[in-house]
Amino acid sequence: MAQFDVRVASIEDAERIAEIHVACWYETYRSLLPDHFLDQMTVADRADMWRGVFAAFDARAFGQCAVLELDGEAVGFAGYCAQRDEALKAQGFGGEITAVYVRRANQGQGAGRLLMRWCAESLVAAGVQGAALWALRENAPARGFYERLGGEICGEAEETRDGAVLTSVAYGWADVSVLAIQ
């Protein structure tokens, strides 16, 4: 099994994270979303978005992102923050895992579990008991991964972005500490 390293990311990692983000969307969603939706994604736009995310983390003082590296090369990332969805918050999911992305070539090697563990340990350390995340309904591999980790469906949402209708399913862990031992 590959030896991955996880480290806390900073605003200086915005470009690297953006590169992974765009590549993962192309690898994963090309057959699930309209081409025009993906073709307009750029690393520059995503890097700006990620710089904004880091600034929001600093302003709220809760939330972080991690970079997953293999031999010094960034191949994935994950992040968490306080739950942003009121319905999920009302169900007791005080934390939100906002992103878990691993390049396709590095999937199936424990990388996703390592990132989920990092998020869980960070949330537990912050005093958060329950957490949830969102996955595109059509993304069967991701959904299967979250189900194997014990995630239970706790919500569904639909939004229209750039003419594409995206339906997402929320997976929750009432006790996120179970992910810390995965």
Phi, psi and omega per residue, in radians:
M1 nan 2.498 -3.118
A2 -1.121 2.643 3.104
Q3 -1.783 1.794 3.139
F4 -1.675 2.649 3.033
D5 -2.103 2.417 3.087
V6 -2.017 2.306 3.075
R7 -2.387 2.664 3.100
V8 -1.141 2.333 -3.141
A9 -1.548 2.815 3.062
S10 -2.345 3.075 -3.122
I11 -1.014 -0.473 3.100
E12 -1.150 -0.284 3.118
D13 -1.592 0.023 -3.042
A14 -0.951 -0.754 -3.118
E15 -1.161 -0.769 3.134
R16 -1.097 -0.760 3.121
I17 -1.121 -0.722 3.127
A18 -1.072 -0.711 3.112
E19 -1.068 -0.775 3.115
I20 -1.155 -0.744 -3.111
H21 -1.007 -0.898 -3.125
V22 -1.127 -0.780 -3.137
A23 -1.064 -0.741 -3.138
C24 -1.150 -0.690 3.097
W25 -1.103 -0.743 3.115
Y26 -1.098 -0.770 -3.118
E27 -1.164 -0.668 -2.989
T28 -1.628 -0.738 -2.937
Y29 -1.787 -0.007 -3.093
R30 -0.972 -0.663 -3.129
S31 -1.611 -0.085 -3.067
L32 -1.841 -0.383 -3.105
L33 -2.169 2.746 3.100
P34 -1.056 2.500 -3.119
D35 -0.956 -0.727 -3.080
H36 -1.070 -0.539 3.131
F37 -1.120 -0.792 -3.130
L38 -1.362 -0.632 -3.071
D39 -1.112 -0.394 3.139
Q40 -1.504 -0.145 3.109
M41 -1.264 2.307 3.079
T42 -2.250 2.669 3.090
V43 -1.102 -0.692 -3.132
A44 -1.062 -0.806 3.118
D45 -1.115 -0.743 3.134
R46 -1.162 -0.638 3.109
A47 -1.103 -0.722 3.073
D48 -1.075 -0.750 3.117
M49 -1.043 -0.795 -3.108
W50 -1.178 -0.595 3.043
R51 -1.085 -0.674 3.067
G52 -1.128 -0.666 3.102
V53 -1.089 -0.801 3.133
F54 -1.099 -0.670 3.099
A55 -1.127 -0.679 3.111
A56 -1.157 -0.694 3.072
F57 -1.009 -0.801 -3.133
D58 -1.094 -0.704 -3.098
A59 -1.217 -0.650 -3.108
R60 -1.542 -0.318 -3.100
A61 1.055 0.385 3.043
F62 -2.546 2.114 3.140
G63 2.206 2.548 3.128
Q64 -2.684 2.920 3.060
C65 -2.273 2.593 3.088
A66 -2.163 2.610 3.046
V67 -1.878 2.367 3.080
L68 -1.762 2.188 -3.108
E69 -2.127 2.588 3.027
L70 -2.265 2.024 -3.092
D71 0.925 0.716 3.088
G72 1.424 -0.074 3.136
E73 -1.776 2.282 3.114
A74 -1.252 2.174 -3.111
V75 -2.219 0.001 3.133
G76 -2.988 3.010 3.081
F77 -2.800 2.856 3.072
A78 -2.647 2.813 3.107
G79 -2.676 2.851 3.101
Y80 -2.580 2.825 3.055
C81 -2.819 -3.087 3.034
A82 -1.165 2.561 -3.114
Q83 -0.995 2.271 -3.133
R84 -1.722 -0.299 -3.105
D85 -1.633 2.083 -3.066
E86 -1.094 -0.671 -3.131
A87 -1.142 -0.702 3.106
L88 -1.221 -0.658 3.100
K89 -1.073 -0.713 3.133
A90 -1.139 -0.427 3.095
Q91 -1.461 -0.016 3.113
G92 1.710 0.174 3.114
F93 -1.652 1.475 -3.071
G94 -1.293 -0.341 3.121
G95 -1.945 2.721 3.092
E96 -2.272 2.194 2.982
I97 -1.516 1.929 -2.953
T98 -1.505 -0.416 -3.087
A99 -2.806 2.424 2.968
V100 -2.506 1.831 -3.100
Y101 -2.249 2.300 3.082
V102 -2.349 2.308 3.100
R103 -0.984 2.481 -3.060
R104 -0.934 -0.695 -3.119
A105 -1.114 -0.316 -3.100
N106 -1.901 0.085 3.110
Q107 -1.362 2.730 3.116
G108 1.368 0.242 -3.107
Q109 -2.111 0.218 3.140
G110 1.640 -0.016 -3.089
A111 -1.128 -0.794 3.138
G112 -1.102 -0.733 3.098
R113 -1.082 -0.699 3.126
L114 -1.104 -0.745 3.107
L115 -1.170 -0.709 3.096
M116 -1.114 -0.699 3.106
R117 -1.084 -0.764 3.128
W118 -1.034 -0.820 3.113
C119 -1.044 -0.821 -3.107
A120 -1.069 -0.834 -3.139
E121 -1.069 -0.679 3.126
S122 -1.167 -0.742 3.121
L123 -1.140 -0.779 3.123
V124 -1.051 -0.764 3.139
A125 -1.072 -0.488 3.123
A126 -1.517 0.015 3.110
G127 1.510 0.283 3.138
V128 -1.614 2.262 -3.127
Q129 -1.616 -0.856 -3.084
G130 -1.929 2.559 3.125
A131 -2.532 2.735 3.128
A132 -2.449 2.889 3.062
L133 -2.561 2.905 3.135
W134 -1.986 2.484 3.065
A135 -2.352 2.454 3.066
L136 -1.036 2.281 -3.065
R137 -0.936 -0.669 -3.087
E138 -1.379 -0.115 -3.103
N139 -1.494 1.346 -3.071
A140 -1.031 -0.727 3.130
P141 -1.066 -0.763 3.123
A142 -1.136 -0.767 -3.139
R143 -1.079 -0.729 3.091
G144 -1.083 -0.693 3.109
F145 -1.053 -0.848 -3.124
Y146 -1.146 -0.621 3.099
E147 -1.179 -0.690 3.089
R148 -1.117 -0.468 3.094
L149 -1.498 0.089 3.086
G150 1.597 0.126 3.107
G151 -1.168 2.424 3.117
E152 -2.040 2.422 3.135
I153 -1.087 2.248 -3.106
C154 -2.348 0.120 3.111
G155 -3.138 2.910 3.085
E156 -2.583 2.520 3.135
A157 -2.522 2.655 3.117
E158 -2.295 2.392 3.076
E159 -2.484 2.704 3.074
T160 -1.936 2.147 3.132
R161 -2.262 2.127 3.099
D162 0.895 0.707 3.103
G163 1.432 -0.069 3.120
A164 -1.782 2.306 3.079
V165 -1.573 2.093 -3.131
L166 -1.940 2.145 3.069
T167 -1.913 2.169 -3.121
S168 -2.054 2.633 3.111
V169 -2.033 2.371 3.098
A170 -1.633 2.381 3.009
Y171 -1.996 2.366 -3.117
G172 -2.248 2.698 3.039
W173 -2.202 1.941 3.141
A174 -1.067 -0.559 3.075
D175 -2.178 1.635 -3.047
V176 -1.132 -0.279 -3.138
S177 -1.113 -0.351 3.104
V178 -1.132 -0.451 3.099
L179 -1.327 -0.391 -3.115
A180 -1.242 -0.292 -3.122
I181 -1.888 0.093 -3.135
Q182 -1.173 nan nan
